[in-house]
Amino acid sequence: MDLYRDSSQTALRYLGHAGFVAEHNGVRLLVDPWFYPAFLHSWFPYPDNRDLVDVVRGERFDYLYVSHAHEDHYDERLLSTLDKSITVIVPRYRSKIMVRRFTALGFENIVALDHKESLDLAPGFTVTMYLDTSHKEDSGLLLDLGGFRFLDLNDCNTPMSELPGDIDLLAAQYSGAMWYPNCYDYPPDVMRKKVDAVRGDLLDTLYRKVRITGATAYLPSAGPACFLDPVLAPYNDRDATIFPQWEDVAGQFAEACPGVEVLRLFPGDTVRLDGSRAVERAPGARTSEDLAAYRERRRDEWSAFYDEPAEPVTAEEIESYFAKLQSWNKRFLGDFAKDIRLVADGRMWDVRLGRLAERFVIEGEEPYDPEYTLLLCPRTMRAIIEERTGWEEALLSMRVGLHREPDVFDLTFMSLLRYGQQPVQTMQMLRERQNTETIERDGLRMQRFCPHAGEDLTHAIVCDGVIECPRHHWKWEATTGKCVEGGTLPLRVEPLEA
């Protein structure tokens, strides 16, 4: 059924993954449309939604919202084909990356909204931006559609203390969108435990979002990823990875959030919001996927990765790359020091980062034991060194293998890789570390924001002498602030006087 240009209706059409079309009073908003492979040709929408791409290209939209720059939300191949006169709504990030990208694509009308800033699209149709207020550049959008409040958080982690309430429908991530732990070389029994822990943490975070927002209905979205390259096929194992389908976790959700209606949508489905939440299933909507057939349909796309340049990189190229990365992030790195190893196609480069670096790269020797080892194929390494992709995208592609010794997360090193090409983000991390704001609760005075990702600890769990962050579930001893799970960064904490 066509939902377009009926001025009397309020409706939400699902495009797959985190994509939607919202309509109210004849005004239509396109949200996070994703159809083409992302992250070095590795991620594909699941189920396949390509039959909707011509609908999106052929129809007229009044507004477009893209939540962040990850390729499963910012689909440049699709976006470049849209009418450039459409008004684009983007989050106002410190890096200005979304404004710059849409300007480069030729869009003429770009509106950047700050955290909690609203914009009226039509009578009774208002959108409000919600940012991840830490160094991470993610966003969600609250849509008020004639009094119906739809909160689309996709995979954004707005601080729990900043989330809105009285939500009628929440769309948020339930499946993973991270390389940890599945890209690490853990033994099977260790991997199983870590996968279970991450999946449990993802669901716990979702439950908290549902309760804090007061959502009466939930729409599973923003996952899972699907990997069509046969080399990556093991990551489609829904039991052994952090990428479950909704049916794998639906029972747990029902038990944790009784009374919350679940709207299980598939690409092309429509939800009518005129006094009800009636779901209209699209004719021929894919509710599952034959991966072998899907792989064959998209062979030209996933195999395009193997057409990319694969000439071996040189020690000089690696040294030049890391020298530039470090020069951009001098203040962030401070007295940081780290030994890492890059391995590609039988060749090995040891890289010394930080204040100990005299020569950055020593090739083919083992002069010191690295704390992190990264295994890449030559194509992936060349794409990174030539800056055609970033470490964040390469890691998300699952085309990078990782080993660390000791098995402890190093926030500074991983942040240098993930955000180093946007120094405004690493500088924000530095400000977060230096923030002295505190809160008082449970007989403790503690720093307000988590040292890992800036989550507001107002909603932290304090139990049995342990403080647990509600976002990524790092844990600290309540008496000393020592980090006992998640990483190594301590928490500033002291007991209040009686």
C-alpha positions in Angstrom: 0.0 0.0 0.0 1.3 3.4 -1.0 1.7 5.8 2.0 2.8 8.8 -0.1 1.1 12.2 -0.2 -2.0 11.3 1.8 -2.4 14.5 3.8 -4.8 12.9 6.2 -2.6 10.1 7.5 0.2 9.6 10.0 2.4 6.7 9.2 5.8 5.2 9.5 7.3 2.9 6.8 10.2 0.7 7.6 13.0 0.5 5.0 15.2 -2.0 6.8 18.1 -1.7 9.3 17.6 1.9 10.7 15.8 3.3 7.7 12.3 4.9 7.9 9.9 7.1 6.0 7.7 9.2 8.4 4.7 11.1 7.2 2.3 13.5 8.9 0.1 16.3 7.4 1.4 15.5 3.9 5.0 16.1 4.9 7.5 13.3 4.5 10.8 12.7 6.2 13.4 10.1 5.0 15.5 8.6 7.7 18.9 6.7 7.4 18.2 4.9 4.1 20.8 2.1 3.6 20.8 -0.2 0.6 24.4 -0.7 -0.6 27.4 -2.6 1.0 29.3 -0.8 3.8 32.7 -1.1 5.4 35.0 -2.5 2.7 32.1 -4.3 1.0 31.4 -6.4 4.0 28.1 -5.4 5.6 24.8 -5.8 3.8 21.2 -5.0 5.0 19.4 -8.0 6.4 16.9 -9.0 5.1 17.7 -7.7 1.6 15.8 -4.4 1.0 17.1 -3.6 -2.5 13.6 -3.8 -4.0 12.8 -0.5 -2.1 15.7 1.5 -3.6 13.8 2.6 -6.7 10.9 3.7 -4.5 13.2 5.9 -2.5 14.9 7.3 -5.5 11.7 7.9 -7.4 9.6 9.6 -4.7 9.9 13.1 -3.4 10.7 13.8 0.2 10.5 17.1 2.0 13.2 16.3 4.6 16.1 13.9 5.0 17.8 13.0 8.3 21.0 11.0 8.5 22.1 10.2 12.1 25.8 9.8 11.7 28.7 9.0 9.3 28.9 5.2 9.5 28.2 3.7 6.1 25.2 1.7 7.2 23.5 5.0 7.9 25.3 7.4 5.5 24.9 5.5 2.3 26.7 7.8 -0.1 25.9 5.8 -3.2 22.1 6.2 -2.5 22.3 9.8 -1.1 24.2 11.1 -4.2 21.1 10.2 -6.3 18.5 12.1 -4.3 17.1 15.5 -5.1 19.6 18.0 -3.9 16.9 20.6 -3.0 15.6 18.4 -0.2 16.2 19.9 3.3 18.8 17.8 5.1 18.6 17.6 8.9 21.9 16.6 10.4 23.4 16.6 14.0 25.7 19.5 14.8 28.8 17.6 15.5 32.1 19.3 16.7 33.8 17.9 13.6 31.1 19.3 11.3 31.5 16.1 9.3 27.9 15.7 8.3 27.6 19.3 7.0 30.8 18.9 5.1 29.8 15.6 3.5 26.3 16.8 2.4 27.8 20.0 1.1 30.3 18.0 -1.0 27.4 15.9 -2.4 25.7 19.1 -3.6 22.8 19.4 -1.2 21.6 23.0 -1.1 19.6 23.2 2.2 21.3 21.7 5.3 20.0 22.3 8.8 22.4 21.3 11.7 20.7 20.8 15.1 22.3 20.8 18.5 21.4 18.4 21.3 17.7 18.8 22.2 17.2 21.4 19.5 13.8 21.1 17.7 12.6 21.9 14.2 8.9 22.2 13.0 8.5 20.4 9.7 4.7 20.9 9.5 1.8 21.7 11.8 1.9 18.9 14.4 5.2 17.5 13.0 8.2 18.4 15.1 11.6 16.7 15.3 14.1 17.0 18.2 17.8 16.1 18.0 19.4 13.9 20.6 23.2 13.6 20.6 25.6 11.2 22.2 27.1 14.1 24.2 30.4 12.4 24.7 33.3 12.3 22.1 31.3 9.8 20.0 29.5 11.4 17.1 26.1 9.6 17.1 22.6 10.9 17.2 19.0 10.0 17.5 15.8 11.8 16.6 12.5 12.3 18.4 9.6 12.7 16.1 6.3 14.2 17.4 3.7 13.2 14.8 0.5 14.8 15.9 1.1 13.9 19.5 2.5 10.4 18.7 6.1 10.3 20.0 8.5 8.1 18.1 12.1 8.0 19.4 14.6 6.7 16.8 17.8 6.0 18.7 19.2 3.6 16.1 22.6 2.7 17.6 23.1 6.1 19.5 23.8 6.1 23.2 22.5 9.4 24.4 23.2 9.6 28.1 20.5 7.9 30.1 19.9 11.1 32.1 19.2 13.0 28.8 16.7 10.7 27.3 13.1 12.0 26.8 10.1 10.4 28.4 6.5 9.6 27.4 7.6 7.7 24.3 4.9 5.8 22.4 7.4 3.9 20.1 11.1 3.4 20.6 13.4 2.1 17.8 16.8 1.2 19.1 19.7 -1.3 18.6 19.4 -4.8 20.1 22.1 -6.5 18.0 25.8 -5.6 18.1 27.6 -3.2 15.8 31.2 -3.7 17.0 34.2 -5.9 16.3 34.7 -6.9 19.9 35.0 -9.7 20.8 34.6 -11.6 17.5 37.6 -10.2 15.8 39.9 -11.3 18.6 41.7 -14.6 18.7 40.2 -16.0 21.9 40.0 -19.7 22.5 36.4 -21.0 21.9 35.5 -21.2 25.6 36.7 -17.7 26.3 35.0 -16.4 23.1 31.7 -17.9 24.2 31.8 -16.2 27.6 32.7 -12.8 26.1 30.0 -13.0 23.4 27.4 -13.9 26.0 28.6 -11.0 28.2 28.4 -8.5 25.3 25.0 -9.7 24.2 23.8 -9.5 27.8 25.1 -5.9 28.1 23.4 -4.8 24.9 20.1 -6.1 26.0 20.5 -4.6 29.5 21.2 -1.2 27.9 18.1 -1.7 25.7 15.9 -2.5 28.7 17.1 0.6 30.5 16.3 2.8 27.5 12.8 1.3 27.4 12.2 1.9 31.1 13.7 5.4 31.2 11.8 6.6 28.1 8.5 5.0 29.3 8.1 3.4 25.8 4.9 1.5 25.4 6.1 -0.1 22.2 9.5 -1.2 20.8 10.6 -1.6 17.2 13.7 -3.7 16.8 16.1 -2.0 14.4 19.7 -1.1 13.5 20.8 -4.7 13.0 21.9 -7.3 12.6 24.7 -7.0 10.1 24.9 -9.6 7.3 28.2 -10.7 5.7 28.0 -12.1 2.1 31.7 -12.5 1.4 32.4 -16.2 2.0 35.5 -15.3 3.9 33.3 -13.5 6.5 30.6 -16.1 6.6 31.3 -17.2 10.2 30.1 -13.8 11.4 26.6 -14.8 10.3 26.5 -17.4 13.1 23.7 -15.9 15.2 24.6 -18.0 18.3 28.4 -17.5 18.3 28.6 -13.8 17.5 27.2 -10.5 18.9 24.9 -10.3 15.8 21.7 -12.1 16.8 18.4 -11.7 15.0 15.4 -10.4 16.9 13.9 -13.9 17.2 17.0 -15.0 19.1 16.4 -12.5 21.9 12.7 -11.8 21.8 12.0 -14.1 24.7 14.5 -12.3 27.0 13.0 -9.0 26.0 9.5 -10.1 26.8 10.6 -11.3 30.2 12.5 -8.1 31.1 9.9 -5.7 29.6 6.5 -7.2 30.2 3.7 -5.2 28.8 5.8 -3.5 26.1 4.4 -4.2 22.7 6.9 -5.3 20.1 6.4 -4.1 16.5 8.3 -6.6 14.4 8.7 -4.9 11.0 10.3 -6.0 7.8 11.5 -3.9 4.8 8.5 -2.3 3.2 6.1 -2.7 6.2 4.0 0.3 7.3 2.7 1.3 10.7 -0.4 3.4 10.8 -0.2 5.9 13.7 -3.7 7.4 13.4 -5.0 6.3 16.8 -3.5 2.8 16.6 -0.3 1.0 15.8 -1.7 -1.2 13.0 1.0 -2.9 11.0 0.5 -3.4 7.3 2.8 -6.0 5.9 4.2 -5.1 2.5 3.3 -7.6 -0.3 6.2 -9.9 -0.7 8.1 -8.5 2.2 11.2 -10.6 3.1 10.9 -11.9 6.6 14.0 -14.1 6.4 16.8 -14.6 4.0 18.4 -17.5 2.1 22.0 -16.4 2.5 23.3 -18.5 -0.4 20.8 -16.9 -2.8 21.5 -13.4 -1.3 25.2 -14.0 -1.7 24.7 -14.9 -5.4 22.5 -11.9 -6.1 25.2 -9.5 -4.7 28.3 -11.3 -5.9 29.4 -8.3 -8.0 29.2 -6.1 -4.9 31.0 -8.2 -2.2 33.6 -9.4 -4.7 34.4 -5.8 -5.6 36.6 -5.8 -2.4 39.0 -8.1 -4.3 39.3 -5.6 -7.1 40.8 -3.0 -4.7 44.6 -2.3 -4.8 46.6 -4.9 -2.9 50.2 -3.8 -3.5 52.2 -4.4 -0.3 52.7 -1.3 1.8 56.2 -0.2 2.7 57.8 0.6 6.1 58.1 4.2 4.9 54.4 4.4 4.1 53.5 3.0 7.6 55.9 5.3 9.3 54.6 8.3 7.4 51.0 7.4 8.3 51.5 7.0 12.0 53.8 10.0 12.2 50.9 12.1 10.8 48.4 10.5 13.1 50.5 11.2 16.1 51.3 14.8 15.1 47.5 15.5 14.8 46.9 14.2 18.3 49.9 15.3 20.4 47.9 16.8 23.3 45.7 13.8 23.5 48.6 11.3 23.6 50.5 13.2 26.2 53.0 10.7 27.7 51.3 7.7 26.1 53.5 4.9 24.9 52.6 1.7 23.1 54.2 -1.1 21.0 52.0 -2.6 18.3 52.5 -5.0 15.5 51.0 -5.0 12.0 50.9 -8.3 10.1 49.9 -8.6 6.4 50.4 -11.5 4.0 53.4 -12.9 5.9 55.1 -9.5 6.4 55.4 -7.9 9.8 56.0 -4.3 11.0 56.6 -3.4 14.6 55.4 0.1 15.3 56.4 2.1 18.4 53.9 4.8 19.3 54.0 7.7 21.7 56.8 9.4 23.7 59.2 6.4 23.3 59.1 6.6 19.5 62.4 7.4 17.9 61.9 5.3 14.8 58.3 4.5 14.3 58.6 1.3 12.3 61.0 -1.7 12.4 60.2 -4.2 9.7 60.7 -7.9 9.8 62.2 -8.2 13.3 60.9 -8.8 16.7 62.8 -6.3 18.9 60.0 -6.1 21.5 56.8 -7.8 22.4 53.8 -5.8 21.1 50.8 -5.2 23.3 48.4 -5.2 20.3 48.8 -7.2 17.1 46.6 -6.4 14.1 46.3 -8.8 11.3 45.2 -7.4 7.9 45.2 -8.5 4.3 47.2 -6.2 2.0 44.0 -4.7 0.5 42.7 -3.6 3.9 46.1 -2.2 5.0 46.6 -0.3 1.8 43.1 1.2 2.0 43.9 2.5 5.6 47.4 3.8 4.7 46.1 5.6 1.7 43.3 7.0 3.8 40.5 5.6 1.6 39.0 4.2 4.7 39.7 4.6 8.4 40.5 2.1 11.2 36.9 2.4 12.5 35.5 1.3 9.2 38.2 -1.4 8.7 37.5 -2.8 12.2 33.8 -2.8 11.6 34.3 -4.7 8.3 35.6 -7.6 10.4 38.5 -7.8 8.0 41.0 -7.1 10.8 42.1 -9.7 13.3 43.2 -8.7 16.8 45.3 -10.0 19.6 46.3 -8.1 22.8 48.7 -9.1 25.6 47.7 -8.5 28.3 44.0 -8.8 27.4 43.1 -5.3 28.6 41.3 -2.7 26.6 43.6 0.4 25.9 41.2 3.3 25.4 43.9 5.8 24.3 45.3 3.5 21.6 41.9 2.4 20.2 40.7 6.0 20.3 43.8 7.1 18.3 43.0 4.6 15.6 39.2 5.2 15.6 39.1 9.0 16.0 42.7 10.2 15.3 41.8 11.5 11.9 39.2 13.8 13.5 41.3 15.4 16.3 38.3 17.4 17.5 37.0 14.1 18.9 40.2 13.1 20.7 40.4 16.6 22.1 36.9 16.2 23.5 38.1 12.9 25.1 40.8 14.9 26.7 38.3 17.4 28.1 36.2 14.5 29.4 39.1 13.1 31.3 39.8 16.5 32.8 36.2 17.1 33.8 35.9 17.5 37.6 32.1 17.5 37.9 30.9 15.1 40.6 27.6 13.6 41.8 26.7 12.2 45.2 24.7 9.0 45.7 24.8 5.8 47.7 27.1 7.4 50.3 29.7 8.2 47.6 31.0 11.3 45.8 32.1 10.2 42.3 33.0 11.8 39.0 29.8 12.3 37.1 30.9 11.1 33.7 32.4 7.7 32.9 36.1 7.9 31.9 35.5 5.4 29.1 32.8 6.9 26.9 31.4 9.9 28.9 28.2 8.3 30.1 26.4 10.2 32.9 26.8 8.0 36.0 23.6 9.4 37.5 22.1 6.1 36.3 25.0 3.9 37.3 24.3 0.7 39.4 26.0 0.7 42.8 25.7 -2.7 44.4 27.9 -4.9 46.7 30.7 -2.4 46.7 30.9 -2.1 42.9 29.9 0.8 40.6 28.7 -0.2 37.1 28.4 2.1 34.1 24.9 1.7 32.5 26.4 2.2 28.9 29.3 -0.3 28.4 29.1 -1.9 31.8 32.6 -1.0 33.0 32.9 -1.7 36.8 34.9 0.0 39.6 35.5 -0.7 43.2 33.4 1.7 45.2 36.0 2.2 47.9 39.0 2.8 45.7 37.8 3.6 42.2 40.0 0.8 40.7 38.6 -0.5 37.4 37.9 -4.2 37.8 36.1 -4.9 34.5 36.2 -3.3 31.1 39.5 -1.5 31.0 42.2 0.2 33.1 40.9 3.7 33.7 40.1 4.5 37.4 37.1 6.3 38.6 37.4 9.2 41.0 35.4 8.3 44.0 35.4 8.9 47.8 33.0 8.1 50.6 30.8 10.9 52.0 31.2 11.8 55.6 28.4 10.4 57.7 
